[in-house]
Amino acid sequence: MRHALRPADVGIGLGSHDLGVATFAAKLFHAGMFPLIVFTGANAPTTLERFPCGEAVHYREHALELGVPDDAILVEPEARNTGDNITLTRVLLETRSISAESVILISRPYQQRRAFATCKKLWPEVDVICASRPLPLDEYIKSIGDVDRVINMLVGDTQRITVHAERGFAVPQEVPTEVDRAYGRLVKAGYQERLLD
């Protein structure tokens, strides 16, 4: 999304297979970008083996190892999709009487646009900034260690930008022609593991 980072009320780490989300959330916390982190996420088929206790729980443990104080972290362990991440985080903050007029959504790089569109649909009044570890694609793939997983996830996320808007889960986003063509080529090449029916 190329959002310029600025301080916000809360950082929200969206659960996934990428522990780098928690790493970057901790880095932003230490840089004073927000006073509170919410890690949100249960498990998906792609994370059950890696994070058996749930994505948010493992993210919290990693952030603690990186020096984030325990009282600066909340865990939302039930979310099973990006819509749940946003909705259940919002409910968690409200039940604790924590006001959030601005949030930084921290996600995988290729999830930013979908996370933004989902947040604008489900929490339209919040000022949302999207962020992820600033890594070139080859370094990101190396950090994950599985090029096929990254490409399949990227293709699935690209599809969801359009499909989720059509289904009313997210606000519409323009998909540039060259992105749509690249998506089509990757689907044709067999990267269909994460596609919706």
N, C-alpha and C positions, 0 to 999 in steps of 0.2 A: 504493500500500500504506500510505501515511502512516506509514512507519517513522521513528522518531526517530533521527537520525544520531548515531553515537558512533564513536570510533576503532576501527579494525579492523586485522588483520594485512596484508591485501591489498585493493586496489581492483581490480575486474575490469570493464573497459569492453567491453561486448558490441557487436560489430560490427553495422553497419546502414548505411542511407543518411544517417543523422543525425550530422553532425560535432559537433553539440552534446554528444554523449556524451563525446567526447574533451575538449571544452571544460570540461565539468563535472567530469570525472575530474581534470583539471589543477587546477581550483579547489579540489577537496577535498584533493588532495595538498598544495597550498600552505597549506591550512588545518590541516594536520597530522593529517588523518583516517586516513592510512595511509602507510607508508614506501615502498611498492612498488605499481606499477600493472602489470597484465597486460592488454594489448589483444589481443582474440581475434576472429578472423574472416577468412575468405577472401573470396569474392565470391558474390553472388546475382545473379539477372537484374536486380534493381532497383539494384544498386550497381556493376556492371561498368564502365559508362561514367564514372561519377563518381569511382570509386576503382580505376583500372586495375591498380595494384600490389597490391590487396587492402585490405580495410577496416582490418585491424589495422595494416598498414604506414602507411597514410595517417593513422590516428589517432595513431600514434607521432610522425610528422612534425609534426602539429599541436600535440601536447603539448610537443614540444621547442621549437617556436616560442613557446609560452606559458611557457617557463622551467623545465619539468620536466627535471631532469638525466637524461642518457642512461642512467646506471647505476641509475636508479630505475624503468626501464621494461623489461618483457619483452614480446616479441611472439609470439603463437601464431597462425600464418598459415593454418592448415588447416581450421578449423571452418566448417561449412556450414549449421549450424542451432544452436539454443539448447542442445540436448543435447550437441553437439560442443563448444560454447563451454565448458560446465561440465567435461565429461570431459577434454578435451585441456588445459585450464588446470590441472586437478588433476594430471594426469600431468606437465606441464611443471614445476610447483612441486615435485613429488616427485622428479623426476630431478635437480633442483638442490638437493635437501635443504632446501627452504624450508618451514617449518612454517606452516600456516594454520589456526588454530582459528576465525577469524572473517574474513568477507569482506563488502565492500560491492559489490553488483552495480549497475553504472551502465548504464542502458539508456534507450531511448525511454520517455516517460511511460506509454504504453499497453502496453508490454511488461513492466512490472514484475511483475504478478501471474503471468504465464506463466513468466517467468524464475525467480521465487520457487518456483513449483510444480515446475519442472524441477530446480532445485538441491536442493530437499528430497527429491526422488526419487533423484537420482544422487549426492548428497553429503550424506546425512542428518545426519552428525555435525557439520558446520560450522555455526557461528552466522552466519546470512545476514541482511543488511540490504539493502533495495532503495532505489535513489535515481535521480533524474533531474533535469534542469534544472527548477527551479520556475517554470514559465511558464504563464499562463492559455492556454486552448485557442487563442484567436484569435492570440496572440503566437507560440505554437508553430507554428501553420500558416504564419504570416508568415515565420518563421525557415526553414521548409522550402521555402516558395515554391510549393507545389502542393497545393491543398486536396483534390483527388481522390485523390492518392497517400496523403495522411494518412488520409483516411476509409477507403480500401480497405485500408490496412495495419491500421488500428484494427479494422475488421470481421474481417479475417483473424486477428488476435491474439485477439479475443474468441472466435471459433470454436475456436481451438486450446486455449483453457483447458479446454474440455469434451472435445474430441476427443483431445487428447494424454493426458488422464487415462484415458479409455476404452481407449486403446491401450497404456497402461502406461508412457508416457514421462514422466509427471508425477503428483504427488499431486493428488487431487481438490480443487477449489475451489468454493465456493458462488457461483453466479451469481445476483444479485438479480433479481427478477421484472422490475423496470423496465429493467434492463440487457438482459435477454433480449428484452424487447419492442422496445427501441430497436435492438438487433441485427437483429431480424426486419424492422423497417421499413426499415433501411438495405439489407439484402439484397434486399428487394422493390423498392427504389428503384434497384437495378442495381449496387450496390457489391459486386461478386462476384469481382473480379480476383484477390484473394489467398485465396479460399476453397479448402479442400482438397476433393478428390472424395469 
